[in-house]
Amino acid sequence: MESLHFEEGVQAQQQASNNNDSKRGGWATFPFIIGCHVSLALVAGGWASNLLVYLITEYNIKSITATKILNIAFGCSALFPIAAAIISDSFSGSLPVVSIFAFVSLLGMIMFILTAVIHSLRPPQCVIGSYTCETPSNFQYAVIYMTLLLASLGVGGTRFTIATMGAEQFDKANDQGIFFNWYFLTLYIANAISFSAIVYIQDNVSWGLGFGICAIANVIGLAVFIMGKKFYCQVKPKGSPFTSVARVMVSAIRKRKIPRTIANHDYNFGTTEALKMEDDASMKSLRFLNRAALITEDDKQLDGYYARSWRLCTMEEVEALKTVIKLIPLWSAGIFLSTSIGISSSLITLQALTLNRHIGPHFEFPAGSFLLFNLLATAISIFIVDRFFTPMWRNLTHRSLTPIQRIGIGHVINILGLVGYALIEIRRLHVVRTHSHTNQPSLVVPMSAFWLVVPLAIVGIGEGFHFPGSVALYYQEFPISLKSMSTAMVSLLLAIGFFLSSAIIDLVKRTTTWLPDDINVGRVDNVYWMLTVIGVVNFGYYIICAKLFKYQNIEEHDGDSRSAP
């Protein structure tokens, strides 16, 4: 079989471009990128954290319907980063993507301001829980949906793309690590400000002022980002990793009728001799995909050479797709985690609206700010896990804490948090019936809303285990050619979880009496018990997947085998 030849001119041109770009980047870009990131994170938290309250109090949307709208909006915010990554990797690079979507975010905030200050864009205000409230017109629904679309596009198109662009400014892994530490630290700080100060302004001063502050922050963030343009190292688009995945699948399907061969020299191993895999161990799994790298006479070009196309891939590309497929079962077990978090975060706000949120005689804690406790618990748990729990685990077990074990611990803690939610709701319903607050949604239930902090903190601790563990697993296990897909997998997980949250809430509302618009006459506790049972079953599924999974790229330093956990 003739040897394969690949074009080198493009590579040389890209290398020359990279040499020119090496004069840029570095820590000089840090203030501009982080400044933009903090501003946009403040904006995202400013509208998202209190959206449920806004829809209920200002748009007279029934509470359960509002939760479905909320979860769909969050799902879109988690899904759009995948599209942004494809555009950035394939066509434009990170700089134009961040600039354009930051401007889209600004348009969304302007729309939010208009809905808050122009009375005709929302129905007349009435008492929460009243059965005579005027619902939004079709036009008013269209306006708020367009507003949410723009705001979600702004968040989805910028948040992860900024992280990628920031990492591209540094050549050393240590510098990239420091950047990511600052990225997540500033993200938590910005969210904490949004969940507290901005939400308080919206609830107690003016929705228009709260959204206006977000719009000003958006303008500042966009301006700061553009000011740093001359300092940025702009990496040229290298093509989306999704294209490589699609090429392998298309090539394998097109060659499905060709008799399979077992001779290594009949496969396209590219220019890397080490990939010939003399023992054929990897090639024996998912063998159908091997056909994508099978060389046939139809693959020969007019010049007599063979080149990669939608008919012929390299075995490196094939094995990369196999690695992703083997991760899918473990990945799918995380869908329910995102779903339960989406449902509970919505219901928590509804519960808080009914409870006593006063701290002292004059200050009332905003219902939309209760998720701040979840955020703080997550941030603190990540610090404790990395600084104390992981070293202690290594000392006690003489083994490193693997990503799969870390995710599994997160599953267990999340289940405990769901049990806590259910117990708190049982107590709340008892107080409602004792004080005859049934069918009186406008009355405050004489029970402290701060009981909700306990399960919120538990679930936050669980997130500190399973979300970083998931990122670590995908990033370390994904082949180099598909590394940028690793964050997309996490984003897709969140998106599916939020969309399923909305679907499950709708299903429960249609088939049971657990979720009426007045939760004082419902059984929200049964929803939490349902999620707990599903969580236990899902954890069993996760354990099975973990037992069957074998690490590909993570070396076990304790001398154990490469099989999980």
N, C-alpha and C positions, 0 to 999 in steps of 0.2 A: 504494500500500500504506500502510496506517495506520501511524503512528509507534508505537514501542513505549514502554510506560510501566512503570517499575519502582518498587517501594515504597521510600520514603525514610524512613519512620518508624523502621524497625528500625535503619537506619544512624545516624540521629540518636541513638537510644537507646544504641547501641554507642559512639558518640562521647562521649556524656555519661559512660558508664561508664569509658571510657578516661581521661577528664579526672580522674575520681575516683581512678583507680588511679595517676595520674601522681605522686601524693604518695608512693607507695611505690616500691620497687625501688632501683636504684643500687648503689653499692659497699657499702652497709650490709648487703646480702644476701650479699655474697661469702664471708665466713667460714663462714656456715651451709651454703651450697650446695657450696662446695669441701670443707668438712669432711665433709659427707655423702658426696660423691663419692670422696674419698680412702679413707674407711672401707669403702665398698661395693666399691671397686676392690681393696682389700686382701683382702676376703672372697672375691671372685671368683677372684683369683689364688691364694688359699690352698687352695681345693678343686680348681680346674681344673688347675693346673700339675702337681700330683702325683697326679691321678686315675688315670692309667694304672698307676702303681706300686701304688696302693692296691687296685685291682681285681685285680692279679696276685698281690700278696703276701698280702693279707688275705682276699680272696674266692676265691682259687685259680682264677680265670678264666684260661683259656688266653690267651696273649699276643695272638694275632691277633684272637680274639673281643673281647678288651679294647680293642684299637684301634678296632674297629667301634663299640663302645659309646661310646668317647670321642668319636669324630667325630660320632656322632648327637647326643650331649649338646651339643657345641659348635655343631652345626648348629641345634639348637633355641634355643640362647642367641643366635644371630645372627638367627633368624627371628622370635622373640617381639617384638623392638623395633618391627617393622612393626605388629603388633597393638596394641602400647602406643601408637604414634603415632596410629593410627586412633581409639582410645578417647579419647586426650587431645585431639585436634583436633575430634572430633565431639561429645563428650558432657561430659567432666568438667574439661578443662584439665590442666595438668601436675602441680599440687600433689597431688591425690588419687592420681594414678597412681603417682608416686614413693613416696608414703607407703605405699600398699597393697602394692606390689611389694617395697619394702624389708622390710616385715613378712613377706611370703612368703619372701624370702631368709633371714630369721631362722629361719623354720620349717625351711627346708632345712638350715641349719647345725645346728639342734637334732637333726634326723634323722641327720646325719653323726656327731654326737657319740654318739648312741645306738648306731649301728652299730659305732662304735669301742670302746665300753665294755661293751656287752651281748654276751656271747659267743654267745648263741643266735641272734643276728641275722646271723651269718656262719659259714661252715663252719670246721672245725678247721684250724689253721695247719699248713703243711708246707713242705718245702724247695722253692725255686723250681726249676721244670723237672722235678720228680718226676712219674712217670707213675701214681702211686698216690694222688694228692691227691683228697680228697673234694670234689665240685663243690657249688655252692650249691643249696639246695632251691628249689622254686617260691616258697615264702614269702619266703625270703631274697632271691631275685631281685626279687620284687615290692617289698620294702622298699627295696632299693638303687635300683630304677627310680623309685619315688616320691620318694626323696631327690634324685635327679638332676633329676627334673621340677621340683620346688620350687626347687632351686638355680638351674636354667636360667631358670625364670620370673623369679626375683629379679634375675638379671643382665640378662636381655633387657628387663624392664619398667622398669629404672631407668637404665641407663648412658646411652643416647642421650636419654632424656626429661629427665634432669638437665642435659645439655648444652643442650637446647632451652630449658628453663626459665631457665638461667643467662643465655642470650643475651637472653631476653625482659625481663630486669631493666634493660637499657640501651637508650637511644634512639640513641646515636651509634655508627656503625660502628667507630670507633677503639676505643671501650670494649669493644665486642663482640669485636673482634680480640684485645685484651689478655686478655679472659676466656678465649677459646679457647686462647690460648698457655698460660695457667696450667692450664687443664683438661687439656691433653695432657701438660704437664710433670708435674703431680701424678699423672696416670694411670701414666706411666712409672716414677715414683718408687715408687708403691704396688705396682706389679707387680714391680719389682726387689726390694722387701722381701719380697713373697710368694714369689717364685721362689727366694729365698736363705734368709732367716731362718726363715720358717714351714715351708718344705720340709725344712730341716735338723732342725727340732724334730720334725716328723712322722716322719722317718726314724730319728732317733737318740735321741729322748726318748720321745715318745708320740703316737700319732695322735689320741687323745682331747684331749690338751693343745693340739695344733696346731689342731684344729677348734674347741676352746674359745676360743682366742685370736681366731679368726675370728668366732665368735658374739658375743664381747664387743665387737669392732670394729663388728659389725652393729648392736648395741644403741646404741652411742655415735653411730654415723652417723645412725640413725633419730631418736634424741633430739635431736641437734644440728639436724637438718633441721626437725623440728616446732617447736623453739624459735624458729626464724626466721620462723614463719608470719606474724606481725604486720608484718613488714618487706617481705614479698614483693609484687611487682606481679603480680596474677593475671589473666592475659589470658583473656578469655572465649572459649569454643570457637567457631570460625568455620566448622566443617564440614571434613570430611576431603577432601583433594585427590583421593583415590581415588573419591569420590562424583562429582566433576566428570568424571573419566575415564569412569566407568561410564555417566553420563548421555549423553555424546557417543556412545558405542558403541551404547547402547540406542536413542537417537533415530535414528541413522543406519540401524540395522537395521529399525526400524519404518517408515521412509520409503524403503526400498530399491526399491519398485515405482513410486515417483513419478517421472515424467519429469524429467530434470535440466534446470535452467535456467541460462543464462549471464549473466543480468542481475543486477548487484550489488544492485539495490534489492529483490530477492526474498529476500535473505538478512538474517538478524538480526545486525547489527553492534553491537548494544547502544547505549550512549550515547557511544561514542568514535568520532568521525568519522574519525580517522586510521586506523582499522582497516579502512576500506573498500577499501584495497589497489587503487588505480585500475589498476595494471598487471596485476593478477590473477596475479602470478608465484607467490605462495605457494599460491593457490587451485588451481593446476593440478596440484599434487602430492597424491597420496592423495585424489583427488576424491570418492571414495565417502563419506568422512567429512563432506564439505561438506553432505550431505543433512541432517545433524543440525541445521544452522542455517537450513535452507530453510523459509520461512514458508508455511503452508497455512491454509485456512479452518478446518480441524480444530483448529488451535492457538488459535483465538480463544476467549476465556473468556466467561462469561455477561455480564460488564460491557462486553464489546466490545473489551477490550484484550488484548494479547499479553504473556505473562510466561514466564520460563524455567521449564521443567518437564522431565519425562522424555520429552517429545515435541519440545521446542524448546530449543536451546542457542544461545549466541552464537558468532560466528566466532572470537572471542578464545579461547574454550574449545576449539573445534575445532583451531585452530592450535597450541594448547598440547599437545594430544594428538599432533598430527603431529610436533612437536619430539621428544617422548619416543620415538615409534616410530622416528624416524631415528637415535636414539642406541642403540637396542637392538643392532644388529650389533656396534658397538664394545664395548658393555657385555658382550655374550655372550662376547667374546674373553677377558674377565677371569675367566670361570668356571674355566677350566683352571688359572689361576694360583692361585686359592683351593684348587682340588682338589689340586694338587701340594704346596702348603704343608701342607694337612691330612694327606696321606699321609706326607710326609717328617717332619713334626714327631712323628708317632706312632712311626715306625720308628726315628728317632733315639734316642728313649727306650729302645726295646728293645735297640738296639745298645749304648747306654751301660751298660745293666744287665749286659752280658756282659764289658765291658772293665774295665781297671784304672783306678779313679777316685781313687786315693790322691794326696794332696798332702802329702808327708812321711810319716813312719811312723805317725802317729796320726789324721790327718784324711782322711776319705773324702768326696769331693764327691758330693752327691745326684744320682741319675740324672735326676730330675725338674727339676733346676735348670739343665740344659744349655741349655734354651730361653732362659735369661737372656742368653746371649751373642747370640742372635738379636735379642732385644729391645734390647740395648744398641747393637748394630750399626745397627738401624733408627733409634733415637733420634739417634745420632751422624751417620748419613748424612743425615737430614732437616735437621739443623743445617748440615752442610757444603754440602748442595745449595742451601739458601736463602741462606747467607752467602757462599759462595765459588764453587760450580759455576755457578749461574745468572748472576752477574755476569761470570764468565769466558766463558761461552757467548755472552753478549751482546756482549762486547768482540771476540771472535774472529769471530762470524758476523754481527754488526750486526743481529741479530734476537733477539727474546725467545724463551726456551724455552717452547714451547706445552705445554699439558697432554698432548696426544696424543704429542708427542715424549718427554715425561717418562715416560709409561706405556710407550712402546716401549723405552726404555732399561731400564726395569724388567724387561720381558720377557726381554731379552738376558741381563741379569745373573742372573735366576732360572734360565735354562737353564745358565749356567756353574756355578751352585750345585748343580744336579742332577748335572752331570758330576762335580763334586767329591765329592758323596755316593757316587756309584758307584765312584770310584777308592778312596775310603777303605774301602768295603765289600769291594772286591777284596783289598785289603791285609789286612783283618781276617780274611777267610776263609782267606787264605794262612797266616796265623799259627795259626789254628785247626787246620788240617790238619798243619802242621809240628810242632805240639806235641801232636798226637793228642787234641784236645779234642772231636772229633766224637762226638755222642751222649752228651756229658757237660755238659748245660746248667748244672749247678750250679757248675762250675769257672770261675774268672776267666781270661779270655783275656789272656795276657801282652803286652798292647799298650795304650798310653796312650789313654784315652778322650778326651783333649784334642785329638787329631787331628780330632775332630768339630767343633771350634770353627771351623776354617777354612771348611768349606762353610756352617755355620750363619751365620757373619759375612757371607759372600757373599750368601746368600739374604736376610739382614737388610738389606743395602745395597740390594738390588733392591726390597724392600718400601718402603724410604725413597723410592724413585722412583715406583713404580706406584700405591701406595695414596693418597698425597697428590695425585698427578696425577689419579686417578680422582675423588676428592672435588672437586677444583677444576673438572674438566671438567663433571661433572653439575651442580654448584651454579651455575656460570656459564652453562651452556647451557639449563638448565631455565627455563621461563617463570616469572614472579613468582608466579603463582597456584599453581604446583606446586613451589615451592622446597623445601617440607618433604619432598617425595618424593625429593629428591636423596640425602639420607643413607639413606633407606630402600632405594634402589637398591644402595648399597654393602653394606648389611646383608643384603639378599637375595642379593647376589653371594656373600658369605661363607657364608650358609646353604646355598645350592645346592652350593657347593664342598665343604663338610664332609659333606653327605649323599652326594654323588658319591664322596667319599673312601672312605666306608664301603662303598658299592656296588662300587667298583673293587677294594678289598681283598678283599671276599667273592668277586668273580668270579675274581680271580687265584688265590685259595686253592682254589677249586673246580676250576679248569681247568688249573692248573700245579702243579709241586712247588716253586715259588719261595718260598712263605710257609708253611712248616710252623710248628708251635708252638715248635719248637726251631730258631731261625734259624741255628744253627751248621751245620745240615745242609741249609739252604735256599740260595736265590740271591737275596737281597735286592738285590744289585747289578743283576740283570736287571730288577727292578722300577724301579730308578732309571734304567736305560737306556731302558726303555719310556716313562717319564715324559719323558725328554729328547727322544726322537723325537717324541712327541705335542706337546711344547713347541715344537719347531722348526716343525712343521706349523701349530700354533696361531698362532705368530708370523707365519707367512706369511699366514694368514687375517686377522690383525690389520692387517698392512700394506695389504692390499686394502681392508679396511673404512676405514682411515684415509685412503687416497687418494680414496675415494668420498665421504667425509664433508665437509660444508661447515659452517663455524662460523656460528651464528646471532647470538650475543650477545657473542662475544669479538672485540674490535677488534684488528686487527694494527697495531701502532705503527710497523712498519718499512715501511709502504706496500705490502705484499704483498696479494694477493687474500685473500678470506675462506675459501678452500678449504683443507682440511687438507693437510699438517701445518703 
